[in-house]
Amino acid sequence: MKNRAAGEWIEQLEMHRHPEGGYYKEVYRSPEQLAAEALPRRFAGARSFSTSIYYLLRQDELSRFHRISADETWHFYDGWPLELISIDPKGKLKRQQLGLNPGSGLFPQLTIPYGHWFAARPLGVFSLVGCTVSPGFDFADFELAERRILLEAFPQHKNIIEEFTSFS
């Protein structure tokens, strides 16, 4: 653990900036698809069975609040633990930590259900994780949170929303 620097991972995995913050590289997209009529109405078209990416956040970088139309499972790979923060559609806030010590609350895999707003931050110099989405990820299903809208919906979480959103 912590053997490589964040910059090495970004370079060697050929990662690019992600709109929510941090760096990513898609590593798998199932060649088979689910037809649009086989999916819930929240999907606008056919989707791959599943997709996966590498995702890296460096110290002082955040994954801003966003939500997608599918479940997303996060997997820990290297670096320092990662804090995942989610708000369910009813407004319940949940903090979870991704890492390699279940006895102290650091789990190597966590799933965020579809429709939940979620954000993340590394709890150290960097966190390298993987994200698997099923049905597969499509940017058409990605919604970056607008601060004003989240604050109207969940005023009880004002501080955390302001920390993990941009001015909008």
C-alpha positions, -999 to +999 in steps of 0.1 A: +000+000+000+011+036-007+040+023-029+033+044-059+027+082-061-006+095-075+011+109-105+026+075-114-009+059-113-024+087-135+004+084-160+007+045-161-031+040-162-035+068-188-061+085-167-079+117-177-098+145-158-133+136-147-161+162-148-169+155-111-133+159-101-103+136-100-090+113-127-104+082-145-098+056-171-125+033-185-111-002-185-142-023-194-174-019-213-194-050-219-198-056-256-233-069-250-262-045-243-295-045-226-322-032-250-340+000-239-373-017-235-357-042-211-345-013-188-364+009-164-378+041-179-350+062-163-327+050-191-331+068-224-317+039-245-298+006-246-269+002-221-240-022-218-244-049-193-217-033-172-188-009-172-158-003-150-132+025-145-102+033-125-107+065-105-082+085-085-085+115-062-055+133-049-052+152-016-073+184-018-094+170-047-131+161-043-156+141-062-185+166-063-221+155-056-236+137-085-260+109-092-264+083-119-293+061-131-276+028-121-260+012-090-223+019-087-200-003-067-167+012-055-136-010-050-104+000-031-070-005-048-043+016-034-034+047-013-053+060+016-089+053+025-117+071+007-147+087+023-180+083+004-209+105+013-244+099+000-278+114+004-307+091-004-339+104-021-356+109+013-327+130+026-308+105+048-271+113+048-246+084+050-209+084+054-189+053+045-152+046+042-135+025+015-103+009+025-087-024+037-096-027+074-132-039+080-126-041+118-122-003+119-150+005+094-129+005+062-145-018+037-129-028+003-161-026-016-192-004-012-223+002-034-242+034-039-277+027-051-290+045-082-307+079-076-286+087-045-265+119-046-229+110-037-195+125-033-161+114-022-127+126-008-094+109-001-085+106+036-048+111+028-024+118+000-045+099-027-070+071-032-070+048-062-103+029-065-124+012-092-160+018-100-183-008-116-217+004-129-245-019-139-263-014-163-233+002-178-224+038-174-234+064-200-228+101-195-265+106-205-273+091-170-249+114-151-261+145-133-237+168-115-255+185-086-264+221-086-258+236-051-290+256-051-312+226-060-296+203-034-299+230-007-336+234-015-341+197-013-319+189+017-314+221+038-304+200+068-272+191+050-262+226+042-225+223+053-217+191+035-236+202+003-216+235+002-184+216+007-190+191-021-206+213-048-195+242-069-213+275-069-243+273-092 
